[in-house]
Amino acid sequence: MFKEFLKGLSITFKHMLPGHSTTVQYPKERLEISDRFRGLHRLVPAHDREKCVACYLCPTVCPAKCITVESAENAKGEKYPRVYKIDMLRCIFCGYCVEACPVEALEMTGDFELANYNREDFEFAKERLLR
Amino acid sequence: MVNLTIDGKQITVQKTATIYEAAQEAGVFIPVLCYAKKLLPYGACRVCLVEVEQMKGRLIPACTTPVTEGMAVTTTSEEIRKVRKTVLEFLLVNHVIECPVCDKGGECDLQDLTFDYEVYPNRFTGEKFDLPTDEVNPLIERNMNRCVLCGKCARVCDEIVAYGSYSFINRGFETKIATAYDRGLNCEFCGQCVSMCPVGAILPRPFKFKARPWQLKEVDTVCGYCGNGCTVTLGVLNEKVETIRFNDKIGVNNGNLCVRGRFGYSYVNSDERLQKPLLRKDGNLVEVEWKEALDAVAEGFQKAQSGKGLGVLAGARLTNEELFLLKKLAGQLGTGNLDHSGGECYKGLTEGFRETLGVQASTGDFPQVEDCDVILSIRSDFYETHPVFGMVVNQAVKRHGSKLLVLSDKKGKFTKLPGAETLLSRPGLEVNVLNAMAGVLLDEGLAVTKDVEGIEELKKGLADYTPEKVADQTGVSADSIRDAARKLAAAKNSAILLAYGLPYSAHSRELGAAAANLAILTGAAGREGSGLYLCGEKANSQGAVDLGILPAEGAMGAREMLRAAAAGDLSALYVVAEDPLSSYPDRAKVEAALEKAPFLVVQDIFLSPTAQKADVVLPAASFAEKEGTFTNAERRIQRVRRGIVIPGEAKTDLSIFEMISSRLGGQLTYTGPEAVFAEIAKEVPQYAGIEYREIGPQGIVWGGKSLDISARKVVFVKGGNPVDSPIQLITGSTLYHSGTISTRAKGPLAVIPDPFLEFGQEDAQSLGIKEGDMVTLKSNGTEIRLSAKVDRRMPRGVVFAPYHFPSAQLNRLYKGEAAIAVELVK
């Protein structure tokens, strides 16, 4: 029994030694973010426009109802989102919108630093999402 | 009746039912793509395959197979599922998968079935269609890459609309739906094909990329255009009517709509809608608050009451409740000068029918016309004023094999129907022909004379209207008059159709009476299954007559009011939902009246030419913004429901009447349309016993399917006199417009954007006129200029101009006569 105690505590003490801490000194130090991390959304650009075809699946699936889309017809007769905005104050970063997108026009990035001073600044319109 | 089992369920159905219909009745779901309730069975898609015990060894299409006694049907099994899945896989081989951008996505039958049958991945691959899309016209968009060849569009266009735009062309994989010579669509634009398409191959262009079907709020209401009373289901998004949804479950129209109903909704969303009351200050109309406007109205009306009196002119697009309140308000203002729709055109009902039949309404309902053996349509314009009722006639001719007789001054849609016989008369002489037909019935002993009053007097009067004499006058051959009369008399069930409206004010009483005479003499009046139809041009024309929006005993009607106002004998005019300046006959007289009237109040949704002359303009609500009831031309009372909010500070006509009343110290306040309707049920005998809440999806027909007529009295009416002029102008409705309001709706305007003058080909050739030429019309010292349209409808010497366009000022020439002698200058 004593042996097991030592074995366990040795792990605890090992973590107390320098270089073994899991805490990082954010913002000076940053962790590498997983590819699967669900941060700020990104609208994927195609050649001369966004890839999005304004099919309304993301606002439909969104449980927080934070996505606004308004579709329209462009000069080429294609369907495109005249308005595409996400209210980040309401977003719960569930990623359903990305999952629902039939044309892979929406992604979630590793960007999680979304704090801001004004409410309006939390509204991400098409221009801010297209990156 | 036939007994059968479907999936173990015992059911008894009609002998004529198919397996699919029986399954529907039993509540068993069978998928379909090419089946539609109103179309004949076709069996194109093979999605509805089922197993029948008695026909083992192969699968049977449910939608085309009639039921037989003792049939045992299985609708789901592993084999059926496999076969249906294969059918879908074949359909999807060359169907482009663009659901994200296809507006049908979300209500697409193919999409739903693909999901249900898990048709992914597809076992078969092939080339996807890459056909050009037809986006030439502004209303209907066709993308044949999405087509599943169910043929519903071609069938509805042929069977119901009787236009026949589409057909299958090419063979095998290259088969597609196309128009003649595969050109762009150029048709009536009723959009029936749009409503039928199970996929996104035919779509309404005004709705393109506007919204997804699941986002729309659906509101069932009644179309605000003609007296047909079709159910329109508004697709509302963010307080805006975005589209009209397909709905064949309720109402009189079986999901059928015309171009106006389907595409003419956009005026309710217009930016030009009146949003605030306007008051004339220093000669200009300026926006004011309601209080100020109402003060002005009250002051003006009070002055008029103590002065030379007040006249009220109403339109027939108000709800029953509003009309009722308007009548009460007129009573409170102490005036009997109350009238609607120009005061002339409805006299076929209020005088013609009342004198002869003792009623003031059509005697049958619409669907029964489908089973009539002989149909007489007076004026070919009937299809153009009431297109959806016209579609019932199409079906009668095409399916029931009815004989259609058209008595008119020009050709039209009806004349082109198979077997239709046209009695083409010179303009304004329809009564003469009807008289001659009545004479034939009496002479040949074909007439029903039992219990009919006035036969002797009629005989005396008709002595001048022998077929030969009338043939000379009208140009309709004596033989065809005789033949038509005999056919009408021999028919087991017959229908006589006639439309009335502002452009048809000539001979209105006479036409009504002559048609009623014919109905009495052929026995059609009051007979179950037969009917006499006199249909109003506007949504609530029948309601206006029912509720008595008519001059009181000894008071002035519309014409007298305008005359009195012009002569300075009337102190105020109150015009509600009407644009007399643009649509009433004799513009000069109306103009004089509006200018001379010391006080003019106009209540409308747009600043119409009449409203521009007003002292006070009160902004009102459109049909899509209010609750109430309309009574259609077959006496069906139907609920109108609010779909969107009223723009700005405009109010419903109901609340405006209440406000004016209370401002004048009256007691006209109700808790809403329901309370007003309860009052109507108390005071109007026809509406007695009807409760607002009980008006269901099919409405309530007052007087029942077949209206009991209280008299059978034939009266002699004099016919018209031919106009002596080489060129005669006639006016009326076009198919794409209704009244003047449709000239503010984008859909109808997309097809007919401008007023026109229609020529027959012979006239155009001999006068050297080409399509699009500007032509000057001269008559009575005035002239107007219109652009020419050349068609095959007009007989020699007759030209036609529609009355809808305020910009044309046609009523400067048209003074209420049936035909106008004109001179043409190029």
HADDOCK unambig.tbl for C-alpha pairs under 7 A between the chains (distance, minus, plus):
assign (segid A and resid 53 and name CA) (segid B and resid 100 and name CA) 6.86 0.50 0.50
assign (segid A and resid 53 and name CA) (segid B and resid 101 and name CA) 6.39 0.50 0.50
assign (segid A and resid 55 and name CA) (segid B and resid 100 and name CA) 4.77 0.50 0.50
assign (segid A and resid 55 and name CA) (segid B and resid 101 and name CA) 5.98 0.50 0.50
assign (segid A and resid 71 and name CA) (segid B and resid 209 and name CA) 5.82 0.50 0.50
assign (segid A and resid 71 and name CA) (segid B and resid 210 and name CA) 6.24 0.50 0.50
assign (segid A and resid 72 and name CA) (segid B and resid 209 and name CA) 5.57 0.50 0.50
assign (segid A and resid 72 and name CA) (segid B and resid 210 and name CA) 6.64 0.50 0.50
assign (segid A and resid 73 and name CA) (segid B and resid 209 and name CA) 6.62 0.50 0.50
assign (segid A and resid 79 and name CA) (segid B and resid 101 and name CA) 6.25 0.50 0.50
assign (segid A and resid 79 and name CA) (segid B and resid 209 and name CA) 6.46 0.50 0.50
